[in-house]
Amino acid sequence: MSELFDAIDALVASRSPLPPPAERKRLRQAHGLTLEEVAATLDVRRATVGAWESGKTEPRPPQREPYAHLLKQLARLYPSPTATEGGVLPAAPAATAPAAVAVAPSAPTAAPAPVPAPAAAPPSPTAAPRPAHGSRRPSASRAAAANSPAPAGPGAYAHGPLLVLDADDERQVTGYGTGGLLLDVPARSLPALVEWALAEARVGAEKLHASGKDADPLLVLTAATCGRYSLPAALSDAERSAGRLPEGHQVIKLLERAGWKLTRRGLGPWARVYRPVTGGRRQCVQLCIPSWNALDDRSWGHAAELGPAELARVLGVYAHRVMTPVGSTAVSGLELMTALNPPTRASELDQDGKRHSEHRPGSLGTEPVDPAPCEAIDGHPVLAHLPRFHIRGPQERLFEEAYDWARDLTDAECMQPHLVGIDVNLAFGAAANGAVVGLDAPPEHVTHPVFDPAVPGSWLVDLSHVDLSRVKVAKQWRDLEDGLLPSPFTPTGERPEGPAWYATPTVAYAVELGYDVAPVEAWVRPRSGRFLDGWYKRLRDAYVVTMADLGVTEKLPPDLFLEAMDGYKGRDPELGIVLDAVKMTVKGGIGKLQEKARGGGWVPGQAWPALARPTWRPDIRATVISRARVNMHRKMTALAAATGRYPVAVMSDCAVYTADGPSPLDVLPYDQDGKTVPGSFRLGVSPGMVKHEGTQDVLWGVGVLEQLGTEGKVANLARYIKTGEVTPRDTGE
């Protein structure tokens, strides 16, 4: 009989009334209890208590009765105005969403990150605290994930843009999301994982433009998770060389049998798994595998070595501020252009009340555009008529590249003790802002045109007559030292010797310096626009906000800016990774506009895959690089005219000057009001302004010049000014 009464007690305890989830959290916090303390008392994991308080799961026996008793005791101490008699509110209905909990911050001063509600927008990872270093999923029992479909509308992406999946020793997989979110992952195979990501995970991101597409869910698989889904933890040498698993791999066969397809790049470090669009519904999931070198250390630093929680934070911040990554930072930078400026839009209703896809003005369209012959890189099909080993010179090819220029030090410069490097923030991004480029129409060829600085294109013109010792600065003629400034018309800084092809900004700068130009011929693009403005603004905001998170804000006085920049990445190394990724997105995105042929099977004169993209546009790349180089020269000229200071080396967006002191303030003059030379370099965090790149002794510079200099070529000190290190590779050893 006693066993029967025990069974009745257990049955009653299994339905012990509980207050709503929000009240549970209020009561715990009112008494100053932490999630860890409650979890330890009830012999559950901390994440389980968080799930109870979020309403994602409900406690079950044997923990339900003691948990209800705890809340009842707390309700008596801290009654709520809406509480019923006895301090207990009616039980909340069980949640139907996938199990999700928020990881509390490791810092004692920060509040726990809230769990996103099913109908709420994804939490910004910028507000999420840094997880404890190396944090892994708890090994205790986990809350089960429900099998309900993701709701439509904003709640479809309630769990953020991505998940980092990590498996424990029991081969159970947990998804780490943004804002400290944890999700149990029930899928036992890669096809099932893709299905789960689309049907239940509520992962993805809203489109960046009204005419664009939502971002696909991104799943990042750790090495442990690869083993869980029958994937190698690392690629073999042959697979790494091919950049993918072989076509006959068992996992690829599983995907194919389940009706999934892979893009041309196959199942590699970055993979896109999709089904053809049916009924207007897009089904696509992005995979990222860091142990296969998906996160190149040149762009992502040590991100691949982070724990899953930290990696989710890094990628989540990047996804919210830039976009959900879809490949390397270069690929993401290129995709961002299209995401912000889609090629099509929905038309107005036709006579049948239907809408159709139509070209969207201001975009690059959906079809690729052939470049002008002078803009095409070697091997392009438009040059197939040239002899195979023909070398094109400046009169046949457009050479718009970043600076790589250096000169010997003068006697006066050798007497100064320091070499100071200053670096332009997001130089190519700043150059993209306001750039007028050709849009979706092929270039038009004209002979003996009148130069128009408002028309983008390529111009064959002789600029060898421009004398840099006498130029217009701010519309006033100024005399400068001959030979101490690089030419703005060539990447080597050497004066041009005759007619050559230039992008519009380069020719316009010759006019700005006070000289007439007479083009011989041109390829122009009358249909033009500022295609990159939105792209620049998005990346500019990401850069500036991330710098502010690292303690470097806009509009700081020069001395405070330099102080804030001292060790800024060390304040939050993970955000330092995001910052570097943003910068590489700018550079890589511009570089991808002229992606070269890759692979051993390509033959010069034949098309390669990149040419099928509307964003294969070497003319746009040339315009941006031209503007960046001209901007650099304009600032150097303004500084030289006002102070008599000249650079000794320029490498892309970094210039090196000699100075009496080690600080950029010893190079750049500032008055008591914080103003410097108009049109010259200004210290600050905004794109186009400059920061301190590094300082070395002049004796160090003289040694490098002697060590690396060759006959007719001076070593570029800007390449080494940051660290002062000269590697054996630099010396040819």
C-alpha positions in Angstrom: 0.0 0.0 0.0 2.9 2.4 0.8 4.2 1.9 -2.7 0.8 3.0 -4.1 0.9 6.2 -2.0 4.5 6.9 -3.2 3.3 6.5 -6.8 0.5 8.9 -6.2 3.0 11.4 -4.6 5.2 11.1 -7.7 2.3 11.6 -10.0 1.3 14.8 -8.2 4.9 16.0 -8.1 5.2 15.5 -11.9 2.6 18.2 -12.3 3.8 20.6 -9.6 2.5 24.1 -10.6 5.2 26.5 -11.8 5.1 30.3 -12.4 5.7 31.6 -16.0 9.4 31.5 -17.2 9.9 35.3 -16.8 8.7 35.0 -13.1 11.1 32.2 -12.5 14.0 34.3 -13.5 12.8 37.3 -11.5 12.5 35.3 -8.3 16.0 33.8 -8.7 17.6 37.2 -9.4 15.6 38.8 -6.6 17.3 36.5 -4.1 20.7 36.9 -5.7 21.0 33.3 -6.8 23.1 32.4 -9.9 22.2 29.8 -12.5 25.1 27.8 -11.2 23.9 27.7 -7.7 20.4 26.6 -8.7 21.8 24.0 -11.1 24.2 22.5 -8.5 21.4 22.3 -5.9 19.0 20.5 -8.3 21.8 18.3 -9.8 21.3 19.6 -13.3 23.5 21.6 -15.6 23.4 25.3 -15.7 22.1 25.4 -19.2 19.1 23.4 -18.2 18.0 26.0 -15.6 18.5 28.7 -18.2 16.1 26.7 -20.5 13.5 26.5 -17.8 13.7 30.3 -17.3 13.4 31.0 -21.0 10.4 28.7 -21.5 12.2 26.5 -24.0 11.9 23.4 -21.9 9.9 22.4 -18.7 11.4 20.7 -15.7 10.5 17.0 -15.3 10.7 14.6 -12.3 12.6 14.2 -10.1 13.7 17.9 -10.4 10.3 19.4 -11.0 8.9 19.2 -7.4 12.0 20.6 -5.6 12.3 23.4 -8.3 8.6 24.3 -7.7 9.2 24.3 -4.0 12.2 26.6 -4.4 10.1 29.1 -6.5 7.2 28.9 -4.0 9.6 29.8 -1.1 11.1 32.7 -3.1 7.6 33.9 -4.1 6.7 34.3 -0.5 9.8 36.4 0.1 9.5 38.5 -3.1 5.8 38.6 -4.0 4.8 39.9 -7.4 1.8 42.3 -7.8 0.3 39.8 -10.2 0.9 36.8 -8.1 -2.0 34.6 -7.0 -2.6 33.5 -3.4 0.4 31.6 -2.1 2.7 33.4 -4.6 2.5 30.8 -7.3 1.2 31.6 -10.8 -0.4 29.1 -13.2 2.1 26.9 -15.0 3.2 28.1 -18.4 2.6 25.9 -21.5 5.5 23.8 -22.7 7.6 25.5 -25.4 7.6 23.9 -28.9 10.8 25.5 -30.2 14.2 23.7 -30.4 15.9 23.6 -27.0 17.9 26.8 -26.5 19.7 28.4 -23.6 21.7 31.5 -23.2 25.3 31.2 -21.8 25.9 33.6 -18.9 28.9 35.9 -19.2 32.1 35.0 -17.7 32.7 38.6 -16.5 31.1 39.1 -13.1 29.9 42.6 -13.9 27.9 41.7 -17.0 24.3 40.6 -17.0 23.2 37.3 -18.5 22.6 37.5 -22.3 18.8 37.1 -23.0 17.5 34.2 -24.9 15.9 35.3 -28.1 12.1 34.9 -28.2 10.6 33.0 -31.1 9.2 36.0 -32.7 12.0 38.4 -32.0 14.9 39.6 -34.1 18.2 37.8 -33.5 20.3 39.3 -30.7 23.2 41.4 -31.7 26.4 39.6 -30.8 28.0 43.0 -30.1 26.1 43.1 -26.8 27.1 39.6 -26.0 29.9 39.2 -23.4 33.0 37.3 -24.2 32.6 33.7 -23.3 35.1 32.1 -21.0 38.2 31.2 -23.0 38.1 27.7 -24.3 34.5 27.2 -23.2 33.0 23.9 -24.3 29.5 22.5 -24.0 28.8 21.0 -20.6 29.0 17.2 -20.6 25.9 16.7 -18.4 22.4 15.8 -19.7 21.0 18.1 -22.3 17.5 19.3 -23.0 15.9 17.6 -26.0 15.2 19.5 -29.2 11.6 19.7 -30.4 10.8 18.8 -34.0 8.6 21.8 -34.7 9.1 23.7 -38.1 10.5 27.1 -38.0 7.9 29.8 -38.0 7.5 32.3 -40.9 8.3 35.9 -40.6 11.0 37.6 -38.4 11.0 34.6 -36.0 12.4 32.4 -38.8 15.8 33.6 -37.8 15.3 33.9 -34.1 18.5 32.0 -33.4 20.8 34.2 -35.4 22.8 33.9 -38.6 25.0 30.9 -37.8 25.8 28.1 -35.5 29.2 26.6 -34.6 28.7 22.9 -34.1 30.8 21.0 -31.7 30.6 17.3 -30.6 31.5 15.9 -27.2 33.1 12.5 -26.3 29.6 10.9 -26.5 29.3 12.2 -30.1 26.4 14.5 -29.1 26.4 17.8 -31.0 25.7 21.2 -29.7 25.2 24.4 -31.8 26.8 27.6 -30.4 25.1 30.7 -31.7 25.3 34.4 -31.2 24.5 36.0 -27.9 25.6 32.9 -26.0 22.8 30.7 -27.5 23.1 26.9 -27.2 21.1 24.5 -29.4 20.9 20.7 -29.2 21.5 19.3 -32.7 19.6 16.0 -33.2 20.8 15.2 -36.7 22.9 12.1 -37.1 24.1 12.5 -40.7 25.1 15.4 -43.0 21.8 15.3 -45.1 19.8 15.2 -41.9 21.8 18.2 -40.5 21.0 20.2 -43.6 17.4 19.4 -43.3 17.4 20.3 -39.6 19.1 23.6 -40.3 16.4 24.6 -42.8 13.4 23.2 -41.0 14.0 23.6 -37.3 17.1 25.5 -36.4 15.7 29.0 -37.1 19.1 30.1 -38.4 19.7 32.7 -41.1 19.6 36.4 -41.6 17.3 39.0 -43.2 18.2 40.3 -46.6 20.3 43.5 -46.7 18.2 45.1 -49.5 14.5 44.9 -50.2 15.1 43.4 -53.6 17.8 40.9 -52.3 17.7 37.5 -50.8 17.9 36.3 -47.2 21.2 35.0 -46.1 21.4 31.2 -45.9 22.1 29.4 -42.6 25.8 29.0 -41.9 26.9 25.9 -40.0 30.5 25.8 -38.9 31.8 22.3 -38.2 34.6 21.8 -35.7 37.1 18.9 -36.2 35.2 16.9 -33.6 31.9 17.5 -35.4 33.5 16.4 -38.7 34.1 13.0 -37.2 30.4 12.8 -36.1 29.3 13.3 -39.7 31.8 11.0 -41.3 34.0 13.8 -42.6 37.8 13.8 -42.1 39.1 16.2 -39.5 41.7 17.4 -42.0 42.1 17.2 -45.7 44.8 15.0 -47.3 47.5 16.6 -49.4 45.6 15.7 -52.6 42.3 16.9 -51.2 43.9 20.1 -50.0 45.4 20.7 -53.5 42.0 20.1 -55.1 40.3 22.2 -52.5 37.6 19.6 -51.9 36.7 16.0 -51.1 36.7 13.6 -54.1 33.4 13.2 -55.9 33.0 9.6 -54.8 33.2 10.3 -51.1 30.6 8.5 -49.1 29.2 11.7 -47.6 28.7 13.3 -51.0 26.9 10.1 -52.1 24.6 10.5 -49.1 23.8 14.1 -50.0 23.0 13.1 -53.6 20.7 10.3 -52.5 18.8 12.7 -50.3 18.4 15.1 -53.3 20.9 17.7 -52.3 23.4 19.2 -54.7 26.8 20.9 -54.3 28.1 23.9 -56.2 31.1 23.7 -58.5 33.5 24.2 -55.6 32.2 20.8 -54.2 32.5 19.8 -50.6 35.5 21.8 -49.5 36.4 24.2 -46.7 33.4 26.4 -47.7 30.6 24.4 -49.2 27.0 25.3 -50.4 24.5 22.5 -50.1 21.2 23.2 -52.0 18.2 22.0 -53.8 16.9 23.7 -56.9 14.3 26.4 -56.2 10.8 25.0 -56.1 7.7 27.1 -55.7 9.8 30.1 -55.1 11.3 28.6 -52.0 15.1 28.7 -51.7 16.7 25.7 -49.9 20.4 26.3 -49.3 22.8 25.9 -46.3 26.4 27.1 -46.1 29.1 24.9 -44.5 32.4 26.2 -43.1 35.0 23.8 -41.8 37.9 25.6 -40.0 40.1 22.5 -39.7 40.1 22.4 -43.5 41.6 25.9 -43.6 38.3 27.7 -44.2 39.4 30.5 -42.0 42.7 31.6 -43.6 45.0 33.1 -40.9 45.8 36.0 -43.2 42.2 37.2 -42.9 41.0 35.5 -39.7 44.1 35.4 -37.6 43.9 32.6 -35.0 40.1 32.2 -35.3 40.4 28.6 -36.3 42.0 27.8 -32.9 39.2 29.3 -30.8 36.7 27.3 -28.9 33.2 27.0 -30.3 31.7 29.7 -28.2 34.4 32.2 -29.0 34.3 31.4 -32.7 30.5 31.9 -32.7 31.1 35.3 -31.2 33.7 36.3 -33.8 31.8 35.0 -36.8 28.5 36.3 -35.3 29.8 39.9 -34.9 31.1 39.8 -38.5 27.8 38.4 -39.8 25.8 41.1 -38.1 28.1 44.0 -39.1 29.1 42.9 -42.5 27.2 39.8 -43.7 27.0 36.1 -43.1 30.3 34.9 -44.5 30.0 32.7 -47.6 33.6 32.0 -48.2 36.9 33.8 -47.8 36.8 37.5 -46.9 37.4 38.2 -50.5 34.5 36.2 -51.6 32.3 37.7 -48.9 33.4 41.2 -50.0 32.3 40.5 -53.5 29.0 38.9 -52.5 28.3 41.9 -50.3 28.3 44.1 -53.4 25.5 42.1 -54.9 23.6 41.7 -51.6 23.5 45.5 -51.2 22.8 46.3 -54.8 20.8 43.4 -56.3 20.6 43.1 -60.1 16.8 42.5 -60.2 13.6 43.6 -58.6 10.0 42.8 -58.7 8.1 44.6 -61.4 4.8 46.4 -61.1 1.7 44.3 -61.4 0.9 43.3 -65.0 -2.6 43.0 -66.5 -3.0 39.6 -64.9 -2.1 40.9 -61.4 1.3 39.2 -61.4 4.8 40.5 -60.8 7.9 39.6 -62.8 11.7 39.9 -62.3 13.1 42.9 -64.0 16.4 44.8 -64.2 17.1 47.0 -61.2 18.6 50.4 -62.2 21.9 51.2 -60.6 23.0 47.6 -60.5 25.4 45.6 -62.6 22.6 43.5 -64.1 22.6 39.7 -64.4 24.8 39.3 -67.5 28.6 39.6 -67.6 30.1 42.5 -69.6 33.3 42.1 -71.6 36.0 44.5 -70.7 37.7 46.8 -73.2 40.9 45.2 -74.7 43.1 47.5 -72.6 41.3 46.6 -69.4 41.5 42.8 -70.0 44.2 40.8 -68.2 46.5 38.5 -70.2 44.8 35.4 -71.4 41.3 36.9 -71.6 39.2 35.8 -74.6 39.0 39.4 -76.0 42.8 39.1 -76.5 42.8 35.7 -78.1 44.0 37.2 -81.4 47.3 38.3 -79.9 50.4 36.1 -80.2 50.7 33.7 -77.3 53.9 35.3 -75.8 53.0 38.9 -76.7 53.9 41.3 -73.8 51.6 44.3 -73.7 53.1 47.7 -72.6 51.4 50.8 -71.2 50.1 51.7 -74.7 48.1 48.4 -74.8 47.2 47.7 -71.2 45.7 49.6 -68.3 48.2 49.5 -65.4 46.3 50.9 -62.4 47.9 49.3 -59.3 48.7 50.4 -55.8 52.0 52.3 -55.0 55.3 50.5 -54.5 57.8 53.3 -54.6 60.9 54.2 -52.7 63.9 56.6 -53.0 67.2 57.1 -51.3 67.4 59.4 -48.3 68.8 62.9 -48.8 71.7 64.1 -46.6 69.3 66.2 -44.5 67.0 63.2 -44.0 69.9 61.0 -42.8 70.5 63.5 -40.0 67.1 63.0 -38.6 66.9 60.1 -36.1 63.6 58.5 -36.9 61.6 56.9 -39.7 57.8 57.2 -39.0 55.2 55.2 -41.0 51.6 56.4 -41.3 48.9 54.2 -42.7 45.6 55.2 -44.3 42.5 53.5 -42.8 40.5 51.4 -45.2 42.2 53.2 -48.1 40.4 51.2 -50.8 37.1 51.5 -49.0 37.5 55.3 -48.8 38.4 55.3 -52.6 35.3 53.3 -53.4 33.1 55.9 -51.7 31.7 58.2 -54.3 33.4 56.3 -57.2 31.4 56.7 -60.4 31.7 53.4 -62.4 30.2 51.9 -65.4 27.2 49.7 -64.8 25.6 47.1 -67.0 26.5 48.2 -70.6 29.6 47.4 -72.6 32.2 50.2 -73.0 32.1 52.4 -76.1 35.2 53.1 -78.2 35.9 56.7 -79.2 38.9 58.4 -80.9 40.3 61.8 -80.1 37.7 62.4 -77.4 37.4 65.5 -75.2 38.2 64.3 -71.7 35.3 64.4 -69.3 36.1 63.7 -65.6 32.5 62.7 -65.0 32.6 59.8 -67.5 34.1 56.5 -66.2 36.4 54.7 -68.6 39.9 54.2 -69.8 41.9 56.8 -71.7 45.0 56.6 -73.9 46.8 59.9 -73.1 50.3 61.2 -72.7 50.9 62.5 -69.2 54.7 62.7 -69.4 54.5 66.5 -69.6 53.2 66.9 -66.1 55.9 68.5 -64.0 55.6 67.6 -60.3 58.0 70.3 -59.3 55.3 72.9 -60.1 51.7 71.9 -59.5 48.5 73.4 -58.3 47.6 72.7 -54.7 44.2 73.9 -53.6 44.0 75.7 -57.0 47.2 77.6 -56.3 50.5 77.0 -58.1 53.2 75.8 -55.7 56.9 74.9 -56.3 58.1 71.5 -54.9 61.4 69.7 -54.7 62.0 67.8 -57.9 62.3 64.0 -57.6 61.2 63.8 -53.9 57.6 62.8 -54.7 56.4 59.7 -56.7 54.5 60.2 -59.9 50.8 59.8 -59.3 50.4 58.2 -62.7 52.3 54.9 -62.3 52.4 52.4 -59.4 56.2 52.5 -59.4 56.1 56.2 -59.0 58.3 56.7 -62.1 57.4 59.5 -64.5 55.6 58.1 -67.6 57.6 58.2 -70.9 54.7 58.6 -73.4 51.1 57.7 -74.1 49.6 55.1 -71.7 46.1 53.9 -70.6 44.7 55.4 -67.5 41.4 55.3 -65.6 39.3 58.4 -65.4 40.4 59.5 -61.9 44.1 59.4 -62.9 43.6 61.7 -65.9 41.3 63.9 -63.9 44.1 64.4 -61.3 46.5 65.5 -64.0 44.0 68.3 -64.8 43.6 69.1 -61.1 47.4 69.6 -60.9 47.1 72.3 -63.6 47.9 70.5 -66.8 46.0 70.0 -70.1 45.3 66.5 -71.4 44.6 65.4 -75.0 43.5 61.7 -75.1 44.2 59.8 -78.3 41.3 57.3 -77.8 39.2 56.0 -75.0 36.7 53.3 -73.9 34.0 55.1 -72.0 30.9 54.0 -70.1 28.1 56.6 -70.3 25.7 54.4 -68.3 27.2 54.9 -64.9 26.5 55.2 -61.2 27.9 55.0 -57.7 27.6 51.3 -57.4 29.9 50.9 -54.4 28.5 53.6 -52.1 26.3 51.2 -50.1 29.1 48.7 -49.9 31.5 51.2 -48.6 29.0 52.5 -46.0 28.4 49.0 -44.6 32.1 48.2 -44.3 32.9 51.7 -43.0 30.3 51.3 -40.2 31.5 47.8 -39.3 35.1 49.1 -39.0 34.2 52.2 -37.0 31.9 50.4 -34.6 34.4 47.6 -34.0 37.2 50.2 -33.4 34.9 51.9 -30.9 34.3 48.5 -29.1 38.1 48.4 -28.8 38.3 51.8 -27.2 39.1 53.9 -30.3 36.3 56.3 -31.1 35.8 59.0 -33.7 36.6 62.7 -33.3 39.4 62.0 -30.7 42.1 64.7 -30.5 45.3 63.5 -32.1 47.2 62.8 -28.9 44.2 60.9 -27.4 43.8 59.0 -30.6 47.4 57.8 -30.5 47.0 56.9 -26.9 43.8 54.9 -27.6 45.5 53.1 -30.4 48.3 51.8 -28.1 47.6 48.1 -27.7 44.0 48.5 -28.8 43.6 44.9 -30.2 44.7 43.5 -26.9 41.7 44.8 -25.2 39.5 42.2 -26.9 41.5 39.9 -29.2 38.4 38.3 -30.6 37.1 41.7 -31.8 40.6 42.3 -33.1 40.1 39.3 -35.4 36.8 40.8 -36.6 38.5 44.1 -37.3 41.2 42.4 -39.5 38.5 40.4 -41.3 36.6 43.6 -42.1 39.8 45.2 -43.5 40.5 42.1 -45.6 36.9 42.1 -46.9 37.6 45.6 -48.3 40.8 44.6 -50.0 39.8 41.2 -51.1 36.4 42.4 -52.4 38.1 44.9 -54.7 40.7 42.3 -55.8 38.0 39.8 -56.7 36.7 42.2 -59.3 39.6 41.0 -61.4 39.9 37.3 -60.4 42.4 35.5 -62.5 42.1 32.0 -64.0 42.9 29.2 -61.6 43.5 25.5 -62.2 45.9 23.6 -64.4 43.4 22.9 -67.2 43.0 26.5 -68.3 44.4 27.6 -71.7 45.0 31.3 -72.5 42.3 32.7 -74.7 39.6 30.5 -73.1 37.0 31.7 -70.6 37.3 30.8 -67.0 34.4 30.5 -64.5 34.9 34.0 -62.9 34.2 35.6 -66.3 30.5 34.5 -66.0 29.9 36.8 -63.1 28.5 40.3 -63.7 31.0 41.4 -60.9 34.0 40.4 -63.0 34.8 44.0 -63.6 38.5 45.0 -63.9 37.5 48.5 -64.9 35.8 49.0 -61.5 38.8 47.7 -59.7 41.0 50.0 -61.7 38.9 53.0 -60.8 39.0 52.3 -57.1 42.8 51.7 -57.1 43.3 54.8 -59.2 41.3 56.9 -56.7 43.3 55.4 -53.8 46.6 56.2 -55.4 45.5 59.7 -56.3 44.2 60.3 -52.8 47.5 59.3 -51.4 49.4 61.6 -53.7 47.1 64.5 -53.1 47.7 64.2 -49.3 51.5 63.9 -49.7 51.6 66.9 -52.1 49.6 69.1 -49.6 51.9 68.1 -46.8 55.0 68.8 -48.9 53.7 72.2 -50.0 52.9 73.3 -46.5 55.9 71.8 -44.5 58.6 70.7 -46.9 58.3 67.1 -45.8 58.5 64.4 -48.4 58.0 60.7 -48.1 60.9 58.3 -48.5 58.8 55.3 -49.3 55.2 54.5 -50.1 53.7 51.0 -50.1 50.0 50.9 -51.1 48.4 52.9 -48.2 51.5 53.4 -46.0 53.9 56.3 -46.3 57.2 56.7 -44.5 58.7 60.0 -43.4 61.9 61.0 -41.6 61.3 62.9 -38.4 63.0 64.4 -35.3 60.7 62.4 -33.0 59.1 58.9 -33.1 55.5 60.0 -33.2 53.2 60.8 -36.2 52.8 64.2 -34.5 56.5 64.8 -35.3 55.5 64.5 -39.0 52.0 66.0 -39.2 51.7 69.5 -37.9 48.7 70.3 -35.6 47.9 73.7 -34.1 46.4 74.4 -30.7 42.9 74.0 -32.1 43.7 70.5 -33.4 43.7 71.5 -37.0 46.3 70.3 -39.5 47.2 71.0 -43.2 44.0 71.1 -45.2 43.9 68.3 -47.7 46.7 66.4 -46.1 46.9 63.5 -43.6 44.8 63.6 -40.5 45.1 61.3 -37.5 41.8 59.5 -36.7 39.8 56.3 -37.0 37.6 57.1 -39.9 38.4 55.7 -43.4 40.7 58.0 -45.3 42.3 59.2 -42.1 45.6 57.8 -40.8 47.1 55.9 -37.9 50.6 55.1 -36.8 52.0 52.2 -38.7 55.4 52.0 -36.9 58.6 53.8 -36.1 62.2 52.7 -36.7 65.7 54.4 -36.4 67.1 56.0 -39.5 70.2 53.9 -39.0 68.0 50.8 -39.3 66.6 52.2 -42.5 70.1 52.9 -43.9 71.0 49.3 -43.1 67.9 47.9 -44.8 68.7 50.0 -47.9 72.2 48.7 -48.0 71.1 45.1 -47.4 68.2 44.9 -49.8 69.0 47.5 -52.4 70.0 46.4 -55.8 71.3 48.4 -58.8 68.6 50.6 -60.1 66.1 49.7 -57.3 65.7 51.0 -53.8 64.3 48.8 -51.1 60.9 49.9 -49.9 61.1 50.8 -46.2 57.3 51.0 -45.9 57.2 47.2 -46.3 59.2 46.7 -43.1 58.4 49.8 -41.0 55.8 48.1 -38.8 57.9 45.5 -37.2 61.4 46.3 -38.4 61.9 42.7 -39.4 63.6 41.7 -42.6 63.1 38.0 -43.4 65.5 35.7 -45.2 62.9 35.6 -48.0 63.3 39.4 -48.4 67.1 39.0 -48.7 66.8 36.1 -51.2 68.5 33.6 -48.8 
